[in-house]
Amino acid sequence: MAKSEQSSSDDNFAYSQEESSEKSKVELDFNEDEETLVIRMYNLVGERWSLIAGRIPGRTAEEVEKYWMSRLRSGLISIENGFQVVYLV
């Protein structure tokens, strides 16, 4: 591969990573109403992300699951004793 082709390929890869990072940040920006609905739906149906996403216009099951898992990992929500009881920390 020629040097100029390699540089172009590197630029495209960097742009792709930047674009992906921005998209995932946007995916995890849920407003307060969306967050409340996710919590309420989780309490009702558990990890049925497609069912939960169906109640939030413009959200996919993958976005809802990523959001939930990021909040769980960060300790902003927790599940007590294996039950579907969720607390906002």
Residue frames relative to the residue before (quaternion, step in Angstrom):
aa qw qx qy qz dx dy dz
M 1.0000 0.0000 0.0000 0.0000 0.00 0.00 0.00
A 0.4631 -0.6839 0.4932 0.2731 3.57 -0.90 0.94
K 0.6506 -0.5468 0.3630 0.3819 3.54 -1.20 0.61
S 0.6675 0.4960 -0.3138 0.4582 3.62 0.92 -0.84
E 0.6303 0.5185 -0.3367 0.4695 3.59 1.07 -0.68
Q 0.6336 0.5277 -0.3244 0.4635 3.59 1.02 -0.82
S 0.6495 0.5196 -0.3150 0.4571 3.59 0.93 -0.89
S 0.6503 0.5128 -0.3059 0.4697 3.56 0.97 -0.88
S 0.6447 0.5199 -0.3083 0.4680 3.55 1.00 -0.84
D 0.6451 0.5154 -0.3094 0.4717 3.59 1.00 -0.85
D 0.6418 0.5273 -0.3157 0.4587 3.58 1.00 -0.86
N 0.6599 0.5075 -0.3045 0.4628 3.56 0.95 -0.89
F 0.6399 0.5239 -0.3192 0.4628 3.58 1.02 -0.82
A 0.6582 0.5072 -0.3043 0.4658 3.59 0.92 -0.93
Y 0.6489 0.5098 -0.3123 0.4706 3.58 0.98 -0.86
S 0.6430 0.5341 -0.3105 0.4527 3.55 0.99 -0.89
Q 0.6603 0.4953 -0.3086 0.4726 3.60 0.95 -0.84
E 0.6478 0.5201 -0.3156 0.4585 3.58 0.97 -0.87
E 0.6556 0.5118 -0.2989 0.4679 3.56 0.95 -0.92
S 0.6534 0.5160 -0.3035 0.4633 3.57 0.97 -0.88
S 0.6470 0.5228 -0.3109 0.4598 3.58 0.99 -0.86
E 0.6589 0.4991 -0.3054 0.4727 3.58 0.95 -0.87
K 0.6488 0.5218 -0.3194 0.4525 3.59 0.97 -0.83
S 0.6823 0.4770 -0.3107 0.4587 3.61 0.86 -0.86
K 0.6018 0.5409 -0.3635 0.4616 3.61 1.10 -0.58
V 0.6506 0.5059 -0.3066 0.4762 3.57 0.97 -0.87
E 0.6288 0.5554 -0.3323 0.4309 3.59 0.98 -0.85
L 0.7431 0.4209 -0.2240 0.4695 3.59 1.01 -0.76
D 0.5391 0.5910 -0.4138 0.4345 3.59 1.27 0.12
F 0.0529 0.7924 -0.5998 0.0980 3.55 0.01 1.32
N 0.3936 -0.7014 0.5272 0.2741 3.59 -0.96 0.75
E 0.7335 -0.4478 0.2822 0.4263 3.57 -1.29 0.24
D 0.6467 0.5189 -0.3227 0.4566 3.60 0.98 -0.80
E 0.6484 0.5105 -0.3149 0.4688 3.58 0.99 -0.85
E 0.6508 0.5212 -0.3165 0.4524 3.57 0.94 -0.89
T 0.6496 0.5156 -0.3087 0.4657 3.58 0.94 -0.89
L 0.6653 0.5017 -0.3003 0.4641 3.57 0.95 -0.88
V 0.6230 0.5301 -0.3414 0.4629 3.59 0.99 -0.80
I 0.6672 0.5005 -0.3026 0.4613 3.59 0.89 -0.91
R 0.6696 0.4948 -0.3038 0.4632 3.58 0.87 -0.92
M 0.6742 0.4859 -0.2944 0.4718 3.57 0.92 -0.90
Y 0.6144 0.5405 -0.3500 0.4559 3.60 1.01 -0.77
N 0.6472 0.5207 -0.3156 0.4586 3.58 0.98 -0.84
L 0.6989 0.4700 -0.2640 0.4701 3.58 1.10 -0.67
V 0.8490 0.1858 -0.0350 0.4935 3.57 0.78 -1.07
G 0.4659 -0.6900 0.4464 0.3279 3.60 1.24 -0.05
E 0.8031 -0.3187 0.2346 0.4455 3.55 -1.18 -0.66
R 0.3389 0.7141 -0.5320 0.3038 3.58 0.90 0.88
W 0.1671 -0.8695 0.4596 0.0695 3.51 0.57 1.32
S 0.6513 0.5104 -0.3374 0.4489 3.61 0.94 -0.74
L 0.6303 0.5189 -0.3300 0.4739 3.58 1.06 -0.69
I 0.6518 0.5003 -0.3043 0.4818 3.58 0.98 -0.86
A 0.6672 0.5082 -0.3023 0.4529 3.59 0.88 -0.94
G 0.6051 0.5800 -0.3469 0.4208 3.57 1.10 -0.64
R 0.6711 0.4816 -0.2828 0.4875 3.58 1.24 -0.42
I 0.7077 0.3932 -0.2425 0.5346 3.59 1.28 -0.21
P 0.3576 -0.7661 0.4889 0.2150 3.61 -0.24 1.22
G 0.8282 0.2330 -0.1886 0.4735 3.55 -0.96 0.94
R 0.6476 0.4934 -0.3256 0.4807 3.60 1.25 0.04
T 0.2980 -0.7373 0.5794 0.1787 3.53 -1.09 0.79
A 0.6594 -0.4916 0.3855 0.4181 3.54 -1.28 0.31
E 0.6380 0.5346 -0.3252 0.4489 3.58 1.01 -0.82
E 0.6487 0.5127 -0.3199 0.4626 3.61 0.95 -0.82
V 0.6602 0.5075 -0.3056 0.4618 3.57 0.93 -0.91
E 0.6674 0.4945 -0.3050 0.4659 3.58 0.92 -0.88
K 0.6420 0.5125 -0.3267 0.4674 3.62 0.93 -0.84
Y 0.6405 0.5242 -0.3181 0.4624 3.56 0.96 -0.89
W 0.6696 0.5109 -0.2948 0.4513 3.57 0.84 -1.03
M 0.6930 0.4830 -0.2824 0.4546 3.57 0.81 -1.01
S 0.6471 0.5110 -0.3323 0.4580 3.60 0.99 -0.74
R 0.6533 0.4980 -0.3115 0.4777 3.59 1.03 -0.77
L 0.6381 0.5280 -0.3149 0.4635 3.57 1.03 -0.80
R 0.6735 0.4961 -0.2876 0.4665 3.60 0.92 -0.96
S 0.7070 0.4645 -0.2703 0.4597 3.58 0.98 -0.80
G 0.5053 -0.6835 0.4023 0.3401 3.58 1.27 -0.09
L 0.4584 0.6959 -0.4449 0.3282 3.59 1.22 0.24
I 0.7427 0.1386 -0.1361 0.6409 3.54 1.33 -0.25
S 0.0513 -0.7969 0.6002 0.0451 3.56 -1.16 0.44
I 0.2875 -0.7208 0.6069 0.1718 3.51 -1.28 0.50
E 0.2433 -0.8123 0.5208 0.0991 3.56 -0.65 1.13
N 0.8770 0.0179 -0.0370 0.4788 3.56 -1.01 0.94
G 0.6579 -0.5402 0.3144 0.4201 3.58 1.06 0.64
F 0.5421 0.5910 -0.4136 0.4309 3.57 1.27 0.00
Q 0.5451 -0.6237 0.4488 0.3354 3.53 -1.24 0.29
V 0.3378 0.7158 -0.5280 0.3077 3.54 0.90 0.95
V 0.0958 -0.8232 0.5596 0.0024 3.55 -0.62 1.12
Y 0.1117 -0.7814 0.6122 0.0474 3.53 -0.95 0.92
L 0.3201 -0.6913 0.6059 0.2295 3.54 -1.06 0.72
V 0.2616 -0.7798 0.5539 0.1290 3.52 -0.76 1.06
